[in-house]
């Protein structure tokens, strides 16, 4: 009877040890994935998309306003490259084209912030 219980306890302990090894392996590989280069690249891509989305969301009311917005957001786009120097791509921008008469950006000349 005692031997039966000892075998059950040993089996449960063995399963627990296997579970611990599996969990440690999964956590370790997840941590490596988060710290990996691809995670940093995804973060940089998200950052340039956010800059571009905000930039395009602005509606300049004059050529001077468009100029000011282009300079501001181009600097923010370049800053992404400064924040993520370890990725092989560089942040680049293309200024938006003012449509005139207070109508915001020209559809064919929307501002761009991207990784190249």
N, C-alpha and C positions, 0 to 999 in steps of 0.2 A: 504494500500500500504506500509506504513512504517512498519507495523507489519510483512508483508511478507519479507521485506528486513532484518529485525531483525532476523527472523527465519533462513534465508539463512546464515547470518553472524554467528549466533550461531552454525549452523550445520558445517560450515567451521572451526570455532574455535574448536569445539569438535573433528573433524577429525584430525586437526593439533595436538591437545593434545594427542590423541591416537597414532599418528605417532611418536611424541616425546618420549612417554613412550616405544613404541616398539624399537625405535632406541637405546635408553639408555639401554634397556635390552639386546639387541644384542651386543652392544659394551662392556657392562659389562661382559657378559659371554665369549666373545672373549678374553678380557684381562685376565680373570681368566684362560682360556685355555692356553694362551701363558705363563703365569707365573706358570703353573701347573707342576707337577712332570713329566708327560709324555712328555711335550715339552723339558724339560731338558734332559730326557733320550734319546730322538730322537737326540738332539744336541750332546750328548756324543757318540751315535752310529755313527753319521756322522763323528765325529772327529777321532774315531778309524779306520773307513773305509778309511779316507784320509791318516792317517799314514801308514796303511797297503798298500794302493795303491802306495804311494811314495816309501815305502820300497821295494816292489816287482819291482818297476820301476828301481831301481838301478841295475847295472850290475857289480858285483865285478870282478876284474881281477886277484886276488890272494886270498889265504886263509887269509892272514893278512888283506886285504881290506874287505873281507867278515866279518871277526871278528870285524873290526872297524864299519862297517855298522850295524851289529847286535847290538852292544853296543849302538850306536847312536839312532837307531830307537826303541830299547827296552826302552830306557830312555824317548823318546818322547811318547811312548805308556803308560808308567807309569804316565807321566805328565797329560794325559787325566783324570786319576783317581783323581789326585790332583785338577784339574780344576773343576771336577764335584763330589765333596764329598757327595752331597745330594742324589745321585742315589744309589740304593741298590746293583748295580753290580760293580765289580772291573775290571779295565783294566789289561789284562794279555797278554804276548807276548810269541812267540815261535821262536827261532832263525832260520834263513834260513840256508840251507845246500849248501855249495859251490860245484859246479859241477866239478871244476878242469879245468885246461888248459885254463883259461881265458874265460870260457863260461857262466858266471853268476850263477844264482841259479839253483839248481837241481829241476827238475819238481816235484819230489816226496817230496821235502823238502823246499817248498816256505815259506818265513817268514809269521808269523801270528800276528796280533794285534786284540784282541777281548775283548768284555765284558763278564765276567763270574760271 
